[in-house]
């Protein structure tokens, strides 16, 4: 039986998922690499780190799986979004990749907004934020003109690996949409934006669908790992888009709740929707479709911070063991998870987290529940925008990440979102979406819907809303939403005070 390989290029590691054409997991391999932080606010990686990691994964697979080289049919990718890779005429990197979580570009974001105004949102359906690619390009132009003069091709991280495997320079729409250079409606690079910022369109890679074939694996690489020279390479998708495919987000009836370090709420969009910049809006890996996305910057990060600060030495199970004994609303205690600022719906880098309503009778179990509730309320902010702006009604929400393993958190999500929550039997993340793209591209299935049925499986047990809890949480949530306005001015003053020293 043939194999497909999904390569997930993350921020700190590369993971390879090997599956057969029936959707069975064969094995996984991973390799880590470092993030370089030469200055405060800088986050960089050298593209060669990714190549070394991919070589390690390919070596590990060829050693462990005896028929890996003989039966590998296709490779595809998922990858960290927005990060800037710049190459010279020989496709050699001329500067470290500036990563999505690099925050040196506030000045450039203001410049983009000032020069383009409403046109930016009209063309790209997104607003300028430090994470996107265009501000990084402007920073390079302004601060490293000697480097910029040598740039002959701009790439995104996963596409650099595709280039290494095939020799061809492509990107696909889901990653291109995260650059602030794509005209989403026309599905082409925006000449208007490129000309505004003196970017030659010829240095941008050719666009294709996520399922588009970008080439065959190079002969020398095939020989090195004893692979067939007919191994096909497919474009893949940005990590959030690939993850959406990998959980089965391929219709409007389901939504995705992901609680990792950050929290993400995603919805399938069959056509272009205008959220006025309140949500991110990108192309999906499903050809011709899109997805909307709201982000809570510190979801799991808030829980980790709380554990390390107030529960040091405890496991998460111990820390959360009594949250079920506390009634919804944590007996009047609220938590806002703004410990690193917030994205959706406030786009406020200076807001900070808070506990509100602390009383002498509150114990650690109340604080634990309040933290979980605050994270979930913040995620609900994004879901409410989807519902109020476009009238979405989700029949089910797919929950992934650490919260999906805890029944108390799952029930809390069901009650706060007032929706049935479902879980995957096994979570493989964005790499599974990459495998699915390769399986479709290789012709193993006629549609992505068929691929999804074969590759994505859910647990039978679901979590349904409890009406009494839903009613109580609705009241608490309306109070919780007022906390942002009540603390924003204080937060901003404290941040400025601290920065002044």
N, C-alpha and C positions, 0 to 999 in steps of 0.2 A: 504493500500500500504506500502511496506517495506521501511525502511530508511537506509541510509549509513551516517557515520560520518567521516569527514575528520578533523584530528588534525594537525594544523600547529604550530610547535614549533619554534617560532622566537627568536630573540636575546633579546627582552625586553618584549614579551608577548606571550601567547599561545591562539590560536583562534580555536574554534570548529565550523565547518560548517555542518549543518544537512540538507540533501537533500533526496528527495524520489527517487525511482528507475527510475522515468520518467525524472529526471534531474531538478525538481523544487526545489527552495530554500525554506526550511521550516523556519529556523531561524539560527542565529549565536550567539555565546557567546564567551567572551574573559576574560582573567585574566592576569594582569601584574606581573612582578617580576623585581628585581633589578639586576644590573651588579656590581660586586665587583671589585674594583680597588685598591688592597693593596699597589701597587707600580706603579710608572710611567711606562706605556707600558704594564702593566698587565691588563687582562680582564678575570674575572672568574665568575662562578655561581655554586652554590651547586645544584646537581641534585634533591634534595628534593624540591627546588623551583618549578621545573617543575611538580612534582607530586601534590603538593598543588594546582597549577594552573589547572591541569587536573581535579582534584577532584572538584574544584569550577565550571568548565565548565560542568562536568557531572551532578552536583547538579542543576545548572541552567537549563539545558535542561530537566531534569526529572521533574522539577517543572513547567516549561512553557508548555511543550508538553505532553499532557495527555497520549498519547499512545506511548511515546518514548521507554519505557522499553519493551513494548509488540511487537513493530514493528521494532526495531533496528536489522538489519541483519549483518552488517559488519562495521569494523573500519579500517582506514588506516591513514598513517602519511605523512607529509612533515616536514623537519627539517633543522635547521641551519647546514651547512656543516663544516667538518674539526675538530670540537671541540672535545677534548679528555676527555673521561670518563673512570676512572680506578676503578675496583672493586676487592674486596677480594674473598675468597672462598665461602662466604655467599652472594655474589652479593651485598655487601654493599660498597658504595663509600669510598675510602681511601684518596681522595684528591679532592679539588674543580675542577670542569670541567674547563679546559683551553680553552677559546673560540677562534673562528676563527679570531677575530680581535685583539688578543693578539700578541704583537710584540717583545716578550722577546727572540726570538729564532734565531736572525741573525747569531750568532756563529754556531749554529747547522745546519743551512741551508748551510753555507760554508763548514762545515764538510761533509755533505751529498754529496754535489757537488764534493768535493775533493776526497772522497773515491769511489764514483760510476762513476763519469765522465759521459761519453755519455750513459752508461748503464741505468742511471735513466730515461732519455728521451725515450730510446728504450723500456724499460719495462712498464713505467707508462704513457708515452706520455705527461708528464708535467715536469716542472722544479721545483726546491726546492724554496719555498717561505714561509715566516713566518706563513702564515695562515694555511698551511697544517698540518696534524696530526703527521706525522713522526718526524718533528723537535721538537714537543712538547714532544713526547716520549723520545727523546734523552735528552731534557732539564731535564726531570724528572729523568732519569737515572743518569745524571751528578750532579744534584743539590739536589735531594731528594732520595738518595740511600735506606734509610730506608723505604720510601714509596714504591719505586719501588719493593723492596723485598716482599712486601705484595700483589702485583698486580697479580691476577689470571685470570682476564678477562678485555679486552679493548673493549669499546663500543663507539658508536656515540650517540648524544643526543636523537634523536627520537627513536632509538633502545632501549634506557634505559626505555622509556615509554612503549614500546612494551613488554619488560621484566617485567615491573611492572604489566601490564595487563594479561600476559600469563604465566610468569615464565620461558620463553624460550629465549635463547640468539642467535639472528640472526642479520645480516645486509644484505643489498642488494647492487647490483653492482654500482648504481649511487652514493651512499654515500661512498662505499669502494674505488671508483676511486679517491676520494678526500683525501685519506689518504697518498698517495705516497707509499703504500704497495701492491697495486693490480697489478698483471700482466694482463694488459687489453686484450692482444691477447689470453692468455691461460684462462682468466676468473677464476683466482685462486690467492690466496695470494702468493706473490713472495718469494720463499724460499731463493733466492739469496740476496734480500734486507734484509729479516729478519735475516739471518745468519750474514750479514755484520755488523748489529747493535745489535747483541745478543738479539734478540726478539724471544721467543719461539712461534712457529706458533699455539700452542694449546691455547694460551691466546687470539687469534683473534676469533671473532664470526663466526659461520657457514654462508656461503653465499647462497643467494637465489635471485630469480627475484623480482623486485618491486611488481609484482602481486602475489608473493608466499605467501601462508598462513603460518603464524608463530605460530598459535595456536588458541585456544578458550579462551574467557575471563574467568579468574579465578572465581570459584564458589562464593568465599566470596565477590568479587567485583560485580558480577552479583546480588547477594542478596542485597548488600548495595544500589544499584541504581535501584533495581527491574527490572533487565534486564533478558532476556532469557539466559540460560546457553549455548545456541548454537550460540551466537554472535561470528562471525569469525573475526580474526585479521590478517591483511595483511601488508607486510613489508613496502610498501610505497616508498618514494623517497627523495633524497636530495632536498632542497628547489628550486634550480634553475631547476632541472630536473622535479620536480612536477609542477612548474610554467609553464614550456614549454609544458607539457601535458595539463595543464589547460587552455592554450590559443589556443590549436589546432596545436601545432608544431609537426606534425606527418608525414610530407613529405618534400621533398627538394624544393618545389615550394614556400614556405613561410619562412620568417625569423622573428625573434622577436627583437624588440627594446624596452627595458625597462628603463625608467628614474625614478628611485627612488633616494634615497640618493646617491648611486652609479648608474652607468649606465651599462647596459648589452646588448650585441648583441649576439644572439644565432642562431644557424642553426642546422637543423636536419641532421644527418650523418648516412646513411644506412650501412656503413662499416667503418672500421678503417681508419682514414686519418692522415697523418703525417704533422703537421704544424710547425715542427722544434722548438716547444716550444714557438712560437709566440702567440698562443692562448691556452687557457685551452681546454682539451679534456677529456670528461667523458662519462661513460655509461648513456644512457637515461633510463627513466622509461618504455619505450616501449621495451619489451624483444628483445634482439639481436641487438638493435640500439644504436646510440651514439648521442652526440651533441657537437659542438664546441662553445666556448664562449670567447668573448673579454670583458674586463672590463675597464670602465672609473671610477676611484676612486671617483671623486667628480662631479657628474652630478647635481642632485637636490641639493646636498650639496653646489655646487658653487652658484646656484641661491639663496639658503637660506642665504648664507654668504653675497652675494651682497645686498639682501634685508635688512638684519640686519645692514649692514655697511653703505649703501648709500640710503636706502629707509625706514629707521626706522619710524614706524607709518603708513606706507602705506600697503594696502592689496596687494596681488599678482596681482589682477585684475587692481588695480590702477597703480601699478608699471609698468605693461606691456601694459597699455591701448593704448599707442601711438607707439608701435613697428611697426605696419603696415604702419606708415607714413614714415618709414626709408627704403631706397632701400636696397636690398640684398648687403651685404658687409659692411653695417654700415658706409658708406662714409669713408672708409679707416681705420676703427678702428677694431682691432683684440683683442680677449681675449683667453688666454690659461687656461683651467680649472684645473691646476696642483696644487691646493692650499694645497693638502695633499700628494703630490707626484703623480705618475701615474703608472698604471699597463700596459695596452695594448696601444701601442706596445712597450713602452720604458722600462718597469720594472725598474723604477728609483724612489727611495724613497726620493731623494734629489732635484728633480726638483720642481720648485715652479711656481705658476701662474703669469700671467702678462697681462697688457693692452699694446698693441703696436700700435703706430700711433696716439696717442692723439693729437688733434688739438684744437685751441681756439674756433673753431665753433661747436665742439661736445657738445651736451646736454645730459641730462639723458636718453632720449629716444634712443640715439645712443649707450650709454653704455649698456642699457637694451637689445637691439637687439644683440650687440656684445657678451654679455654673453650667450644668447641663441644659437647664431651661433657657438661660441667656443665649447660649450657642444656638439652640434650636429656634428661638424667637428671631435671631438674626438671619438664619436661613429662611425663615418664613417671610421676612421682608421681601426677598427675591421672588418667592412663589406668589405673594400677593400682587406684585407688580405685573407678573405674567397674567394673573387672573383679571385684575382691574383694567389693564391696558388692552388686552386682546381676548378677554372672556374665556380663557382656558379653564377647562374642568378636567382634572386628572382622575381617571378611574383608579389608578394605582401609582404609587411612588416606589421606585427601586432604591433601596438604601445600601450604600457601600461604604467601606472604610471601617475604622475601629468601632464606631457606634453600632454597626450592624451585628456585632458579635455579642452585644449586651441586651438581654430581653427588656430590661427596665428602660433603656434608651430607646429601643424600638417602640415600646408602648407609648413613651413620651412623644416620640415623633408622630405616631398615629393620632394621638390626641391633639397635639398642637397644630398639625397640618390638616386634621380632620379628613384623613384619607387612609385607605388600606396600604400598609407597608409590606413590601416583599423583599426577599433577599436571594442572592445567588448561592448556589450550592458550593461553588468554588470561585474565589475572586482572583483573576489574573491581571486585572488592570488594563492599561492601554495596549499592552503587547498582544492581548487576545484579539483586540480589534484589528491589529496589524496582521495577525494570522488569518482572520476572516477575510480581509482584503486580498491577501495572497491566494486563499482558497477560491474566492470568486474569480480573481484574475486568471488563475490557472484553468478555469472552466470546469471545476469540480461541481459547481452549482450554477443554475441558470439565473438566480436572483439573490440579492443580499438577504431577503426574507427567508429563503431556504437555508442559507448559510447560518442565519441567526437561530433557526430551529435546531440545527445540528450542533452548534457550538455553545449556545447560551442556555443554561439550565437554572431553574429557581427552586428553592426549598418549598415543600408543600405547605408548611405552616406559615400563616400570615398573621399580621397584627392589625386588628380593626379598632376604630375609634370607640371609646366609651363615652356615651352622650353626656354624662354628668361631668366628666373631665373636660370634654370639649367646651362645654358652657363655661366652666370655671376658667379655663385657659384663655378663652376669648376675652374675658374681663381683665385678666392679668396682662395679656398681650397689649391691650389698649393702654394700660398704665405704663407698661415697659417701654412702649414707643415714645413716650414723653421724656424718657431719661436722656435721650440724645440732646434734645434742645436744652434741657435743664443743666447739662454738664458741659456742653460744647464750649461756651465762652470761658469757663473756668479751666478746661483742659488746654485751650489755646494759650491762655495767659501763663499757665504753669509750664508748658513746653517752651514758650519764649523765655520765661524766667530762667529755666534750666539751661537753655542754650547760651544765654548771656553769661552764665557762670556766677 
